[in-house]
Structures are given as C-alpha cells and as structure tokens.
C-alpha cells in the first residue's frame, strides 16, 4: 500500500520526534515564500525552483515576524527551533527521506549561524538583514 506524501511526512515527523508537525507546515510556507522572493510569483507557480539554505532561513524569519511579531521567537522555541541550524535539521530530515530535494552544492552547514535568534527577533529587527 502506497502512502501519500502527507502520510509519509506525518509518520516521519512522529518517529523523529525533534520538531512537531506544525513546524514542518511552517517550513513549507517559508519555502514557498523563499521561492517567490528569489524567483518571482510566476516561477513559483510553474515549477519548483532552488533556494539556498540562507535564503530559506531569511524567508522563515520574515514569515515568523509577519505572522507572530514579537512572539515569533517564543512560538519557534515552543517547537524546539532555537537556531537556524534547526531549520537545516528539518530540511535534511526531509531530504534524507526523499520528501525534499537538494543540489550537490547544498549542505547542512548552509544553515549554521545564518543569524542569531537574539538579533533576528529583537525589537527593531524587522526588515533588517
């Protein structure tokens, strides 16, 4: 019996246990944002486009600030996401289980220390890079 990608993701996230399913939904939304920001709306609609780990991290930061404002860091913390490397851990769990693709140039290290959560989610940080 073939499982849908959604079922595979749910089972994978539950067995891994590091981050909740909601965090992966947020990751997916941040990825869509990154693709739009890097390639435009038409590119995002027509076919998948690659974004770097750094680009994804910044889009996730923007998505979190837009969605939760000053509570962004707290929401991410409740999901056990405390550094940009956590985003990379999530991405590579999906990559290693064939639920996401990467290029030969991509690495988990691309997600290390892209920004600190202290800086990215502090008052007055909105719009800064």
N, CA, C and O atoms as a GROMACS GRO file, in nm:
protein
  516
    1UNK      N    1   0.084  -0.119   0.000
    1UNK     CA    2   0.000   0.000   0.000
    1UNK      C    3   0.088   0.124   0.000
    1UNK      O    4   0.173   0.139   0.087
    2UNK      N    5   0.068   0.212  -0.096
    2UNK     CA    6   0.145   0.335  -0.105
    2UNK      C    7   0.086   0.440  -0.013
    2UNK      O    8  -0.035   0.460  -0.007
    3UNK      N    9   0.175   0.506   0.056
    3UNK     CA   10   0.132   0.615   0.144
    3UNK      C   11   0.149   0.746   0.070
    3UNK      O   12   0.241   0.763  -0.010
    4UNK      N   13   0.060   0.841   0.098
    4UNK     CA   14   0.070   0.973   0.038
    4UNK      C   15   0.190   1.046   0.100
    4UNK      O   16   0.236   1.010   0.208
    5UNK      N   17   0.239   1.149   0.031
    5UNK     CA   18   0.348   1.227   0.090
    5UNK      C   19   0.311   1.285   0.227
    5UNK      O   20   0.396   1.295   0.315
    6UNK      N   21   0.186   1.322   0.244
    6UNK     CA   22   0.141   1.376   0.373
    6UNK      C   23   0.149   1.269   0.483
    6UNK      O   24   0.191   1.297   0.595
    7UNK      N   25   0.108   1.146   0.448
    7UNK     CA   26   0.117   1.037   0.546
    7UNK      C   27   0.264   1.005   0.578
    7UNK      O   28   0.299   0.982   0.693
    8UNK      N   29   0.347   1.005   0.475
    8UNK     CA   30   0.489   0.980   0.496
    8UNK      C   31   0.549   1.085   0.589
    8UNK      O   32   0.625   1.053   0.680
    9UNK      N   33   0.515   1.212   0.563
    9UNK     CA   34   0.566   1.321   0.646
    9UNK      C   35   0.520   1.306   0.791
    9UNK      O   36   0.600   1.318   0.883
   10UNK      N   37   0.393   1.279   0.810
   10UNK     CA   38   0.339   1.264   0.946
   10UNK      C   39   0.411   1.152   1.020
   10UNK      O   40   0.450   1.169   1.136
   11UNK      N   41   0.428   1.038   0.956
   11UNK     CA   42   0.496   0.926   1.020
   11UNK      C   43   0.643   0.958   1.048
   11UNK      O   44   0.694   0.925   1.155
   12UNK      N   45   0.709   1.023   0.954
   12UNK     CA   46   0.850   1.059   0.970
   12UNK      C   47   0.868   1.156   1.086
   12UNK      O   48   0.958   1.138   1.169
   13UNK      N   49   0.786   1.258   1.092
   13UNK     CA   50   0.796   1.359   1.198
   13UNK      C   51   0.769   1.297   1.334
   13UNK      O   52   0.838   1.327   1.431
   14UNK      N   53   0.671   1.212   1.341
   14UNK     CA   54   0.640   1.145   1.468
   14UNK      C   55   0.754   1.054   1.512
   14UNK      O   56   0.789   1.052   1.630
   15UNK      N   57   0.812   0.978   1.419
   15UNK     CA   58   0.920   0.888   1.456
   15UNK      C   59   1.048   0.964   1.491
   15UNK      O   60   1.124   0.922   1.579
   16UNK      N   61   1.074   1.076   1.423
   16UNK     CA   62   1.193   1.156   1.452
   16UNK      C   63   1.179   1.226   1.588
   16UNK      O   64   1.269   1.220   1.670
   17UNK      N   65   1.066   1.292   1.610
   17UNK     CA   66   1.034   1.349   1.740
   17UNK      C   67   1.100   1.480   1.777
   17UNK      O   68   1.070   1.534   1.884
   18UNK      N   69   1.190   1.534   1.695
   18UNK     CA   70   1.258   1.658   1.734
   18UNK      C   71   1.171   1.781   1.724
   18UNK      O   72   1.176   1.869   1.810
   19UNK      N   73   1.090   1.788   1.619
   19UNK     CA   74   1.009   1.906   1.592
   19UNK      C   75   0.867   1.861   1.560
   19UNK      O   76   0.849   1.755   1.500
   20UNK      N   77   0.766   1.939   1.597
   20UNK     CA   78   0.627   1.898   1.571
   20UNK      C   79   0.588   1.919   1.425
   20UNK      O   80   0.655   1.991   1.350
   21UNK      N   81   0.481   1.855   1.386
   21UNK     CA   82   0.430   1.863   1.250
   21UNK      C   83   0.401   2.008   1.210
   21UNK      O   84   0.422   2.045   1.094
   22UNK      N   85   0.354   2.089   1.303
   22UNK     CA   86   0.325   2.230   1.274
   22UNK      C   87   0.451   2.304   1.227
   22UNK      O   88   0.443   2.394   1.143
   23UNK      N   89   0.565   2.267   1.281
   23UNK     CA   90   0.690   2.331   1.241
   23UNK      C   91   0.722   2.299   1.095
   23UNK      O   92   0.778   2.383   1.024
   24UNK      N   93   0.687   2.180   1.050
   24UNK     CA   94   0.712   2.143   0.911
   24UNK      C   95   0.615   2.214   0.818
   24UNK      O   96   0.651   2.247   0.705
   25UNK      N   97   0.493   2.237   0.863
   25UNK     CA   98   0.398   2.317   0.784
   25UNK      C   99   0.453   2.459   0.769
   25UNK      O  100   0.446   2.518   0.661
   26UNK      N  101   0.507   2.513   0.876
   26UNK     CA  102   0.568   2.645   0.872
   26UNK      C  103   0.689   2.645   0.777
   26UNK      O  104   0.707   2.740   0.700
   27UNK      N  105   0.770   2.542   0.782
   27UNK     CA  106   0.885   2.528   0.692
   27UNK      C  107   0.838   2.531   0.546
   27UNK      O  108   0.899   2.598   0.463
   28UNK      N  109   0.733   2.458   0.517
   28UNK     CA  110   0.678   2.454   0.381
   28UNK      C  111   0.633   2.593   0.336
   28UNK      O  112   0.659   2.633   0.222
   29UNK      N  113   0.566   2.665   0.423
   29UNK     CA  114   0.520   2.800   0.389
   29UNK      C  115   0.638   2.895   0.370
   29UNK      O  116   0.637   2.980   0.281
   30UNK      N  117   0.740   2.880   0.454
   30UNK     CA  118   0.860   2.962   0.438
   30UNK      C  119   0.933   2.930   0.309
   30UNK      O  120   0.989   3.020   0.246
   31UNK      N  121   0.933   2.804   0.269
   31UNK     CA  122   0.995   2.766   0.143
   31UNK      C  123   0.922   2.830   0.025
   31UNK      O  124   0.985   2.882  -0.067
   32UNK      N  125   0.790   2.827   0.028
   32UNK     CA  126   0.712   2.891  -0.079
   32UNK      C  127   0.742   3.041  -0.084
   32UNK      O  128   0.752   3.098  -0.193
   33UNK      N  129   0.757   3.103   0.030
   33UNK     CA  130   0.791   3.245   0.036
   33UNK      C  131   0.928   3.270  -0.023
   33UNK      O  132   0.948   3.364  -0.099
   34UNK      N  133   1.024   3.185   0.011
   34UNK     CA  134   1.160   3.199  -0.040
   34UNK      C  135   1.163   3.187  -0.192
   34UNK      O  136   1.231   3.263  -0.260
   35UNK      N  137   1.089   3.091  -0.245
   35UNK     CA  138   1.084   3.073  -0.391
   35UNK      C  139   1.024   3.197  -0.456
   35UNK      O  140   1.076   3.244  -0.558
   36UNK      N  141   0.916   3.250  -0.400
   36UNK     CA  142   0.856   3.372  -0.456
   36UNK      C  143   0.954   3.488  -0.450
   36UNK      O  144   0.968   3.563  -0.547
   37UNK      N  145   1.023   3.504  -0.336
   37UNK     CA  146   1.116   3.616  -0.320
   37UNK      C  147   1.235   3.603  -0.415
   37UNK      O  148   1.283   3.704  -0.466
   38UNK      N  149   1.281   3.484  -0.438
   38UNK     CA  150   1.402   3.463  -0.520
   38UNK      C  151   1.373   3.452  -0.669
   38UNK      O  152   1.455   3.490  -0.752
   39UNK      N  153   1.255   3.398  -0.703
   39UNK     CA  154   1.227   3.367  -0.843
   39UNK      C  155   1.100   3.432  -0.897
   39UNK      O  156   1.071   3.420  -1.016
   40UNK      N  157   1.025   3.501  -0.813
   40UNK     CA  158   0.902   3.566  -0.857
   40UNK      C  159   0.783   3.473  -0.851
   40UNK      O  160   0.798   3.351  -0.840
   41UNK      N  161   0.665   3.531  -0.857
   41UNK     CA  162   0.541   3.455  -0.846
   41UNK      C  163   0.523   3.355  -0.959
   41UNK      O  164   0.477   3.243  -0.936
   42UNK      N  165   0.557   3.392  -1.082
   42UNK     CA  166   0.539   3.302  -1.195
   42UNK      C  167   0.627   3.179  -1.183
   42UNK      O  168   0.584   3.068  -1.212
   43UNK      N  169   0.752   3.199  -1.143
   43UNK     CA  170   0.844   3.086  -1.128
   43UNK      C  171   0.793   2.990  -1.023
   43UNK      O  172   0.801   2.868  -1.040
   44UNK      N  173   0.741   3.043  -0.913
   44UNK     CA  174   0.692   2.957  -0.806
   44UNK      C  175   0.572   2.876  -0.851
   44UNK      O  176   0.555   2.761  -0.809
   45UNK      N  177   0.490   2.933  -0.937
   45UNK     CA  178   0.369   2.864  -0.981
   45UNK      C  179   0.399   2.760  -1.089
   45UNK      O  180   0.333   2.656  -1.095
   46UNK      N  181   0.498   2.786  -1.173
   46UNK     CA  182   0.521   2.699  -1.288
   46UNK      C  183   0.601   2.573  -1.256
   46UNK      O  184   0.567   2.466  -1.306
   47UNK      N  185   0.706   2.584  -1.175
   47UNK     CA  186   0.785   2.466  -1.143
   47UNK      C  187   0.872   2.496  -1.022
   47UNK      O  188   0.899   2.612  -0.992
   48UNK      N  189   0.914   2.392  -0.953
   48UNK     CA  190   0.997   2.413  -0.834
   48UNK      C  191   1.128   2.485  -0.871
   48UNK      O  192   1.185   2.460  -0.977
   49UNK      N  193   1.172   2.571  -0.786
   49UNK     CA  194   1.297   2.643  -0.803
   49UNK      C  195   1.380   2.628  -0.677
   49UNK      O  196   1.327   2.623  -0.566
   50UNK      N  197   1.509   2.622  -0.695
   50UNK     CA  198   1.601   2.605  -0.583
   50UNK      C  199   1.621   2.736  -0.508
   50UNK      O  200   1.628   2.843  -0.568
   51UNK      N  201   1.630   2.726  -0.378
   51UNK     CA  202   1.674   2.837  -0.294
   51UNK      C  203   1.783   2.783  -0.202
   51UNK      O  204   1.786   2.664  -0.171
   52UNK      N  205   1.871   2.870  -0.160
   52UNK     CA  206   1.980   2.828  -0.071
   52UNK      C  207   1.929   2.815   0.073
   52UNK      O  208   1.821   2.863   0.106
   53UNK      N  209   2.009   2.751   0.155
   53UNK     CA  210   1.975   2.741   0.297
   53UNK      C  211   1.963   2.878   0.361
   53UNK      O  212   1.873   2.901   0.442
   54UNK      N  213   2.053   2.970   0.325
   54UNK     CA  214   2.048   3.104   0.380
   54UNK      C  215   1.921   3.177   0.337
   54UNK      O  216   1.855   3.243   0.418
   55UNK      N  217   1.886   3.165   0.209
   55UNK     CA  218   1.764   3.229   0.160
   55UNK      C  219   1.641   3.174   0.232
   55UNK      O  220   1.550   3.249   0.267
   56UNK      N  221   1.638   3.044   0.253
   56UNK     CA  222   1.526   2.983   0.324
   56UNK      C  223   1.520   3.034   0.468
   56UNK      O  224   1.412   3.065   0.518
   57UNK      N  225   1.633   3.042   0.535
   57UNK     CA  226   1.635   3.091   0.674
   57UNK      C  227   1.579   3.233   0.684
   57UNK      O  228   1.501   3.262   0.774
   58UNK      N  229   1.621   3.319   0.592
   58UNK     CA  230   1.571   3.457   0.596
   58UNK      C  231   1.422   3.463   0.566
   58UNK      O  232   1.350   3.543   0.627
   59UNK      N  233   1.375   3.382   0.475
   59UNK     CA  234   1.232   3.381   0.447
   59UNK      C  235   1.152   3.327   0.565
   59UNK      O  236   1.042   3.376   0.593
   60UNK      N  237   1.206   3.229   0.634
   60UNK     CA  238   1.140   3.177   0.754
   60UNK      C  239   1.137   3.284   0.863
   60UNK      O  240   1.038   3.297   0.935
   61UNK      N  241   1.244   3.360   0.876
   61UNK     CA  242   1.246   3.470   0.972
   61UNK      C  243   1.139   3.573   0.937
   61UNK      O  244   1.064   3.616   1.024
   62UNK      N  245   1.132   3.612   0.809
   62UNK     CA  246   1.032   3.710   0.766
   62UNK      C  247   0.891   3.658   0.788
   62UNK      O  248   0.804   3.732   0.834
   63UNK      N  249   0.869   3.532   0.756
   63UNK     CA  250   0.738   3.471   0.775
   63UNK      C  251   0.698   3.472   0.923
   63UNK      O  252   0.585   3.503   0.957
   64UNK      N  253   0.792   3.437   1.009
   64UNK     CA  254   0.766   3.433   1.153
   64UNK      C  255   0.734   3.572   1.208
   64UNK      O  256   0.640   3.587   1.286
   65UNK      N  257   0.811   3.671   1.168
   65UNK     CA  258   0.788   3.808   1.216
   65UNK      C  259   0.655   3.860   1.165
   65UNK      O  260   0.580   3.923   1.240
   66UNK      N  261   0.625   3.834   1.039
   66UNK     CA  262   0.498   3.879   0.983
   66UNK      C  263   0.380   3.812   1.052
   66UNK      O  264   0.278   3.876   1.079
   67UNK      N  265   0.395   3.685   1.081
   67UNK     CA  266   0.285   3.607   1.138
   67UNK      C  267   0.267   3.632   1.288
   67UNK      O  268   0.154   3.648   1.335
   68UNK      N  269   0.378   3.635   1.362
   68UNK     CA  270   0.368   3.640   1.508
   68UNK      C  271   0.430   3.763   1.573
   68UNK      O  272   0.420   3.779   1.695
   69UNK      N  273   0.492   3.848   1.496
   69UNK     CA  274   0.551   3.970   1.552
   69UNK      C  275   0.651   3.938   1.662
   69UNK      O  276   0.737   3.852   1.645
   70UNK      N  277   0.638   4.007   1.772
   70UNK     CA  278   0.732   3.991   1.883
   70UNK      C  279   0.722   3.854   1.951
   70UNK      O  280   0.807   3.820   2.033
   71UNK      N  281   0.620   3.778   1.919
   71UNK     CA  282   0.606   3.643   1.976
   71UNK      C  283   0.674   3.536   1.890
   71UNK      O  284   0.673   3.419   1.926
   72UNK      N  285   0.734   3.575   1.778
   72UNK     CA  286   0.792   3.479   1.684
   72UNK      C  287   0.893   3.387   1.752
   72UNK      O  288   0.887   3.266   1.735
   73UNK      N  289   0.984   3.444   1.826
   73UNK     CA  290   1.088   3.362   1.890
   73UNK      C  291   1.026   3.263   1.989
   73UNK      O  292   1.072   3.150   2.000
   74UNK      N  293   0.923   3.307   2.060
   74UNK     CA  294   0.858   3.219   2.156
   74UNK      C  295   0.787   3.103   2.085
   74UNK      O  296   0.796   2.989   2.129
   75UNK      N  297   0.717   3.133   1.976
   75UNK     CA  298   0.648   3.027   1.901
   75UNK      C  299   0.748   2.926   1.848
   75UNK      O  300   0.729   2.806   1.864
   76UNK      N  301   0.855   2.973   1.786
   76UNK     CA  302   0.957   2.883   1.734
   76UNK      C  303   1.020   2.802   1.848
   76UNK      O  304   1.046   2.683   1.833
   77UNK      N  305   1.044   2.866   1.960
   77UNK     CA  306   1.100   2.796   2.076
   77UNK      C  307   1.010   2.685   2.128
   77UNK      O  308   1.059   2.581   2.171
   78UNK      N  309   0.880   2.707   2.123
   78UNK     CA  310   0.786   2.601   2.165
   78UNK      C  311   0.796   2.481   2.074
   78UNK      O  312   0.764   2.369   2.114
   79UNK      N  313   0.841   2.504   1.949
   79UNK     CA  314   0.861   2.395   1.854
   79UNK      C  315   1.004   2.342   1.861
   79UNK      O  316   1.044   2.259   1.778
   80UNK      N  317   1.081   2.388   1.959
   80UNK     CA  318   1.222   2.349   1.978
   80UNK      C  319   1.313   2.397   1.865
   80UNK      O  320   1.416   2.336   1.836
   81UNK      N  321   1.273   2.506   1.801
   81UNK     CA  322   1.356   2.570   1.699
   81UNK      C  323   1.419   2.691   1.766
   81UNK      O  324   1.351   2.789   1.799
   82UNK      N  325   1.550   2.684   1.786
   82UNK     CA  326   1.620   2.789   1.860
   82UNK      C  327   1.736   2.851   1.784
   82UNK      O  328   1.800   2.945   1.832
   83UNK      N  329   1.763   2.797   1.664
   83UNK     CA  330   1.873   2.846   1.582
   83UNK      C  331   1.845   2.810   1.436
   83UNK      O  332   1.765   2.721   1.408
   84UNK      N  333   1.912   2.878   1.346
   84UNK     CA  334   1.890   2.849   1.203
   84UNK      C  335   1.930   2.707   1.168
   84UNK      O  336   1.878   2.650   1.072
   85UNK      N  337   2.022   2.649   1.243
   85UNK     CA  338   2.060   2.510   1.217
   85UNK      C  339   1.942   2.415   1.238
   85UNK      O  340   1.935   2.310   1.175
   86UNK      N  341   1.850   2.451   1.326
   86UNK     CA  342   1.729   2.370   1.344
   86UNK      C  343   1.648   2.364   1.214
   86UNK      O  344   1.593   2.259   1.180
   87UNK      N  345   1.641   2.476   1.140
   87UNK     CA  346   1.574   2.472   1.010
   87UNK      C  347   1.645   2.373   0.918
   87UNK      O  348   1.581   2.297   0.846
   88UNK      N  349   1.776   2.375   0.921
   88UNK     CA  350   1.853   2.282   0.840
   88UNK      C  351   1.829   2.137   0.880
   88UNK      O  352   1.820   2.049   0.794
   89UNK      N  353   1.819   2.112   1.009
   89UNK     CA  354   1.792   1.975   1.055
   89UNK      C  355   1.658   1.927   1.000
   89UNK      O  356   1.644   1.811   0.961
   90UNK      N  357   1.561   2.016   0.998
   90UNK     CA  358   1.429   1.980   0.945
   90UNK      C  359   1.438   1.952   0.795
   90UNK      O  360   1.385   1.852   0.746
   91UNK      N  361   1.505   2.041   0.722
   91UNK     CA  362   1.520   2.024   0.578
   91UNK      C  363   1.589   1.892   0.547
   91UNK      O  364   1.545   1.817   0.461
   92UNK      N  365   1.699   1.864   0.617
   92UNK     CA  366   1.775   1.744   0.585
   92UNK      C  367   1.706   1.616   0.630
   92UNK      O  368   1.734   1.509   0.574
   93UNK      N  369   1.617   1.623   0.727
   93UNK     CA  370   1.534   1.506   0.758
   93UNK      C  371   1.446   1.475   0.636
   93UNK      O  372   1.430   1.359   0.598
   94UNK      N  373   1.390   1.579   0.576
   94UNK     CA  374   1.307   1.560   0.458
   94UNK      C  375   1.390   1.515   0.338
   94UNK      O  376   1.348   1.427   0.263
   95UNK      N  377   1.506   1.576   0.318
   95UNK     CA  378   1.594   1.538   0.207
   95UNK      C  379   1.635   1.392   0.219
   95UNK      O  380   1.627   1.316   0.122
   96UNK      N  381   1.679   1.352   0.338
   96UNK     CA  382   1.728   1.216   0.358
   96UNK      C  383   1.619   1.110   0.347
   96UNK      O  384   1.647   0.991   0.336
   97UNK      N  385   1.494   1.156   0.349
   97UNK     CA  386   1.381   1.063   0.334
   97UNK      C  387   1.304   1.088   0.205
   97UNK      O  388   1.188   1.049   0.192
   98UNK      N  389   1.371   1.152   0.110
   98UNK     CA  390   1.318   1.174  -0.025
   98UNK      C  391   1.187   1.253  -0.028
   98UNK      O  392   1.104   1.232  -0.117
   99UNK      N  393   1.168   1.342   0.068
   99UNK     CA  394   1.050   1.428   0.068
   99UNK      C  395   1.084   1.571   0.026
   99UNK      O  396   0.996   1.656   0.015
  100UNK      N  397   1.212   1.596   0.002
  100UNK     CA  398   1.261   1.725  -0.044
  100UNK      C  399   1.390   1.698  -0.120
  100UNK      O  400   1.457   1.598  -0.095
  101UNK      N  401   1.423   1.786  -0.212
  101UNK     CA  402   1.544   1.766  -0.291
  101UNK      C  403   1.648   1.873  -0.258
  101UNK      O  404   1.615   1.981  -0.208
  102UNK      N  405   1.773   1.840  -0.288
  102UNK     CA  406   1.883   1.934  -0.272
  102UNK      C  407   1.973   1.921  -0.394
  102UNK      O  408   1.961   1.827  -0.472
  103UNK      N  409   2.063   2.017  -0.408
  103UNK     CA  410   2.163   2.008  -0.515
  103UNK      C  411   2.292   1.955  -0.454
  103UNK      O  412   2.305   1.945  -0.332
  104UNK      N  413   2.387   1.922  -0.538
  104UNK     CA  414   2.517   1.874  -0.491
  104UNK      C  415   2.592   1.980  -0.412
  104UNK      O  416   2.678   1.948  -0.330
  105UNK      N  417   2.560   2.106  -0.435
  105UNK     CA  418   2.627   2.216  -0.365
  105UNK      C  419   2.566   2.245  -0.229
  105UNK      O  420   2.625   2.319  -0.150
  106UNK      N  421   2.450   2.190  -0.200
  106UNK     CA  422   2.381   2.217  -0.073
  106UNK      C  423   2.441   2.135   0.040
  106UNK      O  424   2.490   2.024   0.019
  107UNK      N  425   2.435   2.191   0.160
  107UNK     CA  426   2.490   2.125   0.278
  107UNK      C  427   2.412   2.170   0.401
  107UNK      O  428   2.356   2.279   0.405
  108UNK      N  429   2.409   2.084   0.500
  108UNK     CA  430   2.350   2.122   0.629
  108UNK      C  431   2.420   2.245   0.685
  108UNK      O  432   2.357   2.328   0.751
  109UNK      N  433   2.549   2.258   0.658
  109UNK     CA  434   2.626   2.373   0.709
  109UNK      C  435   2.576   2.506   0.653
  109UNK      O  436   2.603   2.611   0.712
  110UNK      N  437   2.503   2.503   0.542
  110UNK     CA  438   2.446   2.626   0.485
  110UNK      C  439   2.349   2.692   0.582
  110UNK      O  440   2.318   2.811   0.569
  111UNK      N  441   2.300   2.617   0.678
  111UNK     CA  442   2.202   2.667   0.774
  111UNK      C  443   2.265   2.713   0.905
  111UNK      O  444   2.196   2.772   0.988
  112UNK      N  445   2.391   2.687   0.924
  112UNK     CA  446   2.456   2.718   1.052
  112UNK      C  447   2.480   2.868   1.065
  112UNK      O  448   2.542   2.930   0.979
  113UNK      N  449   2.430   2.925   1.175
  113UNK     CA  450   2.458   3.064   1.213
  113UNK      C  451   2.427   3.166   1.103
  113UNK      O  452   2.502   3.261   1.083
  114UNK      N  453   2.317   3.145   1.032
  114UNK     CA  454   2.275   3.244   0.932
  114UNK      C  455   2.242   3.375   1.003
  114UNK      O  456   2.275   3.483   0.953
  115UNK      N  457   2.179   3.365   1.117
  115UNK     CA  458   2.155   3.478   1.208
  115UNK      C  459   2.131   3.420   1.345
  115UNK      O  460   2.103   3.301   1.358
  116UNK      N  461   2.142   3.504   1.447
  116UNK     CA  462   2.107   3.459   1.580
  116UNK      C  463   1.962   3.496   1.606
  116UNK      O  464   1.913   3.598   1.556
  117UNK      N  465   1.895   3.416   1.683
  117UNK     CA  466   1.757   3.447   1.714
  117UNK      C  467   1.749   3.572   1.800
  117UNK      O  468   1.650   3.645   1.793
  118UNK      N  469   1.851   3.598   1.883
  118UNK     CA  470   1.854   3.722   1.962
  118UNK      C  471   1.846   3.843   1.870
  118UNK      O  472   1.770   3.936   1.896
  119UNK      N  473   1.925   3.841   1.763
  119UNK     CA  474   1.926   3.955   1.670
  119UNK      C  475   1.802   3.957   1.581
  119UNK      O  476   1.740   4.062   1.564
  120UNK      N  477   1.767   3.843   1.525
  120UNK     CA  478   1.660   3.838   1.425
  120UNK      C  479   1.523   3.868   1.482
  120UNK      O  480   1.436   3.920   1.411
  121UNK      N  481   1.501   3.836   1.608
  121UNK     CA  482   1.368   3.852   1.667
  121UNK      C  483   1.366   3.956   1.779
  121UNK      O  484   1.278   3.952   1.866
  122UNK      N  485   1.462   4.046   1.778
  122UNK     CA  486   1.464   4.153   1.879
  122UNK      C  487   1.379   4.269   1.831
  122UNK      O  488   1.352   4.281   1.712
  123UNK      N  489   1.337   4.354   1.924
  123UNK     CA  490   1.261   4.473   1.883
  123UNK      C  491   1.345   4.556   1.785
  123UNK      O  492   1.465   4.575   1.805
  124UNK      N  493   1.281   4.602   1.680
  124UNK     CA  494   1.351   4.684   1.581
  124UNK      C  495   1.424   4.604   1.474
  124UNK      O  496   1.487   4.664   1.386
  125UNK      N  497   1.418   4.471   1.479
  125UNK     CA  498   1.490   4.390   1.382
  125UNK      C  499   1.412   4.371   1.253
  125UNK      O  500   1.469   4.327   1.153
  126UNK      N  501   1.284   4.402   1.252
  126UNK     CA  502   1.202   4.380   1.132
  126UNK      C  503   1.262   4.452   1.013
  126UNK      O  504   1.295   4.571   1.019
  127UNK      N  505   1.276   4.378   0.906
  127UNK     CA  506   1.327   4.436   0.782
  127UNK      C  507   1.478   4.444   0.774
  127UNK      O  508   1.531   4.489   0.672
  128UNK      N  509   1.550   4.401   0.876
  128UNK     CA  510   1.696   4.409   0.872
  128UNK      C  511   1.755   4.276   0.830
  128UNK      O  512   1.701   4.170   0.861
  129UNK      N  513   1.865   4.283   0.758
  129UNK     CA  514   1.938   4.163   0.718
  129UNK      C  515   2.085   4.191   0.723
  129UNK      O  516   2.166   4.103   0.693
   0.00000   0.00000   0.00000
